[in-house]
Amino acid sequence: MFEGSIVALVTPFRNGRIDRDAFTALVEKQVAGGSSALVACGTTGEAPTLSDEEQAEVIAATIATAKGRVPVIAGTGTYDTAETIRRTKAAAAAGCKAAMVVTPYYNKPTPRGLEAHFTAVADASPIPLIVYNIPGRTGTRIPPALIAKLSRHPRIGALKDATGSPADCMEVAELCNLPILAGDDALTLAWMAMGAKGVVSVAANVVPDEIAALVREATKGDYAAARRRHYRLAPLFRALFVESNPVPVKAALALGGLGNGEVRLPLVAAEESTKVALRQALDALRAVSAGGAR
C-alpha cells in the first residue's frame, strides 16, 4: 500500500457542492490509469474547506467507487490532536486502509509536541498512518531523527516527504526502514533514486498512466527510461504549481472535460496564463504519445 503512484485526489465542486459525477469519473480514471492507491481529503482535495459531512461523503464515495480495486487512504490530519484522532477513527470505520496525518499547522509545535501528537494518533488509530511532513504549508518541519523514532511505532507505516530537502530524505533513509513517498511530483525521480518507494502525486489526477509508468521504471532501476519520462513531464509538473495547489490541477482536469475547475474560497479560479501553460504542456504530451516516442 505504501509504494507506487498514489494519487492525491481533487474534490470536484459544482455550484458550491461536491460534484459526485465528476468525482466518480476521476476515481475510475485513476484505477484504469494504474494508480496504486487513492488519497481522499488531502491538501489537493481542499480538506480544510470540507465540512465533517462532506469529508464523510468524499471518503464514502471514494470507497464505493474503488470497490476494493485499490486501497483508499484518508487525509485526517488537523492542528488539533483530538480531532485528528476522531477523523482517523471515522476513516477506519468507513473502510479506509490507512490515514495520512499532516504535521499540525498553525500551532507550530516543538519536536516534543510533534512526537506527542503523532504518538497519540498512532496509539488510538486502528489503521496505519502516513506521516506527512510539509513545512512549506504547515510552518513546522519534522526532523529526520524524530521521524526515525516515530517509525518504531507499529502503526506508523510510511512518510510522505514534501520537505523539498534531499538531505532530509537521505537522512531518513539512512536512519530507518520507514517507506518514504515523495511529496512533490517534480522530485519523484530524485527521491526514488535515494530510496523512496513512490509518490503521493498531484499530476496523477491528470495523467495517472504516466506517473505510474515513471514510478515503475524507477522501481525497476531503469533510470534512463525514467529520466526521459521525467523530462517529458517536467513542463506539466511546473504548470501544475505556478499557482497554489489544487487550482492548476483542477483547471487541467477541466481542460480534459473532467469537472469545471471550481475551487473554494480563499482559493480562486486559475489565471488565463496558467491555463495556457497547462494546455501547452498537455498538448506536448499528447503529441509525444501520438508519435509513439518514449
PyMOL commands that set and color helices and strands:
alter all, ss='L'
color gray80, all
select helices_A, chain A and resi 20-33+47-49+52-66+81-94+111-124+135-138+144-150+166-175+185-193+203-205+208-220+223-239+247-255+272-291
alter helices_A, ss='H'
color red, helices_A
select strands_A, chain A and resi 4-8+13-14+17-18+37-40+72-75+98-102+129-133+156-161+180-182+198-201
alter strands_A, ss='S'
color yellow, strands_A
deselect
rebuild
show_as cartoon
